[in-house]
Amino acid sequence: MQRKDSFAVGTIHHLYNRGVAKCLICKSEADFWRFIQGLCLFNDKKATSSILWHLERDRGRLTMNVLKDYVIGQNNKREPLVRILAYCIMGNHFHLLVEEIQREGITQFMRKLGTGYANYFNKKHDRVGGLFQNVFKNVLVDDDLYLQYLLVYINVLNPASIIEPNWKKEGIQDTKKALDFAASYQWGSHMDYLGKRGSLILDKGLFADMFPSSQAYLDLVRAVLREKKYQSIEHLTLE
């Protein structure tokens, strides 16, 4: 993945893409887990797109404990390319909310993530060619309210679309059901903001100050859903 865009250090960006011709990018739980591993391991200046292969060769199957031991052991050596504020991986697309923390960090991170994951997916599922639809989409986020609505969209509305596929037209019909489902969706960062698990991927950055407690975050989520604030960012949805 290559872009001509320049990403200024300190700016926040919504990055998203889907499978070419709307194909699935994750067909199994193992695929979702591999994407999660990529988010963690490719966010390092020194990591290569083959790091997952090397780790499996040296340490065997990459369980959460193996991944955690590696990251903790490399803490003083890792150089994050971006600050990952939020993420959600769906069957045929993904959303990331990231901050550029070093020059060309986003470009390098997305290149490693795209190449590394596509190589894994194509080999596993016996396919050839590009996996993602062109280069990833990028939207600069420079408004605090917009940023907060986007956080809810990525964390809650994406997984909720599995059980409420018509929410874009009809709104969320059952808020409790949608929130319960999002709270159990393990391939996004909503659980981390609820305080239900500790993440190897996230660095909440300015969100840590905006939402000093999980209740403060949940209050935002409920307000956004109740007042349908998500309507202001519907143009970012992927059909």
C-alpha positions, 0 to 999 in steps of 0.5 A: 500500500502506497500513498502520495499523501503526507501525514503531519506528525500529531494529526489524527486520521480515520483509515479504512478499506474493504476487500476487493470486489467486496470480498471477505478479508476475514473468513474465520476466527483465525483470520481475525486473530491474524489481523489483530496480531498484525495491528500489534506487531507491524506497529514498530519501525523495525518490524518487517512484513514477515515478522509474524512468520518469523515469530511462528517459526521461532516460538510456535503457534502465536497465542495471546500469551506468546504475543504478550511475552514478545511485546513485553520483552521488546518494550524497550526496543519497539518504536511505534509508527503510529498511535492506534486510538481505536479499531474494528475489523469486520468480515469484509472491511476494517476501520482504524483511528490513528495518530501520526507520531513520527514522519511517514509512520502511517504510510509505513505501518499501513504498507506492512499491515496490508502486505503482511496480512494479504500474503498470509490470507492468499497463502491460507485461502489459495488465492492470488492478487490484491486483497484490498480495494485499491489503497486505503481511504484516509480522512483527516479528523480535526474536530473534537466532536467529530472525533468522538462521534467517529470513535462510537461509529468505529467501536459500536456501530460497526459491530452492531451492523451485524445484528441491525443491518438497517441502522443507517436508514432506520436508526438503532432500533434496540439500543440495549441489544446493540450495546450488548453485542458490541460489548462482546465483539472481540475484534474491535476496541469497544471492550478496551474502552469499557475496561473489560480487557487490557490491550496490546494495541491501543494507546488511547492518547487524547481519549484518555483525558476525554474519558477518564473512566469507562462510565464517561465513555459509555455516557458518550456512546449512549448520548450519540446513539440516543441523539443519532449523532452518527448521522453526521458521519454516515458518509464514511460507512462502507456498503 
